[in-house]
Amino acid sequence: MWPDGAYLEAGTVWLCLSRDDNARSTPRPDYTHIAFSISDDDFASVSEKLSSNCVIWKEDKSEGASVYFLDPDGHKLEIHMGNIETRLRYYMENPLENQKIFEKKDV
């Protein structure tokens, strides 16, 4: 971390975040965002902290509780009680119009 930024690591993914005084405080109109899986045990406390300190742009309970929030620079992020497999399973059982889900292939 430094005065205008920080590095964040999640598994094998790492991000460089830099402060921008001209950043937006409202989300872009599209749904594109970065999601992080969170345990059932941690969801309530983390969700409460986010609600107190961040702009919340969406809440969802389609197949697991989620809170969508903006970081200080307006990037869309999500904490999700579940993982990519549970989300995809939900959409396989409840497909959206024109949706395509690609199966994992053995590499």
N, C-alpha and C positions, 0 to 999 in steps of 0.2 A: 504494500500500500504506500502511496505517496500523497501529497496534499491534493492533487487533482485527479487521482485515479487509483485503481487497484486491479489485481489479478484475482480471478475466481476460478477454482478448479472443482469440477464435478465428474468424478470417475476419470476417464481419459480425455475429457473435454475441458479446455480452459479458455477463459475469456479475458480480454483486456478491456476494462471499463475506464473511460476518461470523462471527467466532468466537463459540461458544456453549459455556460451561462445562457446560451441562446436556445437551449433544448426546449422542445415542446412539452406542455403539461397535459395534453390530451392525446389519446391514442390515434394512430393512423386508422383510416377506415377499414383496412383489410384485417383478416383474422390471423395473419402470420405472427407466430410467437415462439418462444422457447419454453419448454415444459420441463419441470423437475419432479420426479417421483418423491413422495414423502410417506413415511409410515403412518398408519392409523393412530398410533400413540402420540405422534408429534403434530398431527394436522391441526388440532384445535388451538394449541398455543402459538404455533407459527402463523396460522390464519389470523388470530387476534392481533399479533404484533404487526402483521402486514396491514390489516385494516386500520390500525392506529397510526401508521407511519407512511403509508403509500396510497396512491390513487388506485382504487379498485375499479376495473372497467368491465368485469363480468364475474358472475358466480354460476357454477354449473354442478348438477348432480346427476348427469345422464347415466353414468355407470360407476361413478365414484366421485366423491366431493372434490371440487376444484375451486381455487381462487385465482383469478387473473388480475395481475397488478402491473403498474408501470414502475420502472426503475426511475431514478432521478433525471435521466436523459430521455425519458419517454419510450424506452424499449418495452415491448409487451412480454411479460413473463407469466408463468403459471406454476403453481404447486398443485400436484394431483395425487390424491389418495388412490394409488394403483400404479400401473405401468403401461408401457406401450402395448403389451399383449392383452391386458384387460380392456383397454380402449378399442383395439382392433376387433376383439371378440364381440364387444358391444355393437360395433358398426356392422359386423357380419350378420348379427342377429336382428339388427334394426337399421337396415341400409338406408342411406340417403339417396335421393334421386340422382342418377348418373354417376354414382359412386363406383370406384374400382379399388379393390384391395388386392395387392400382389402378394402371393405366398412367398415365404422365404425359400430360397433354393440352397441346396447343399453346395458348399464351395470346395 
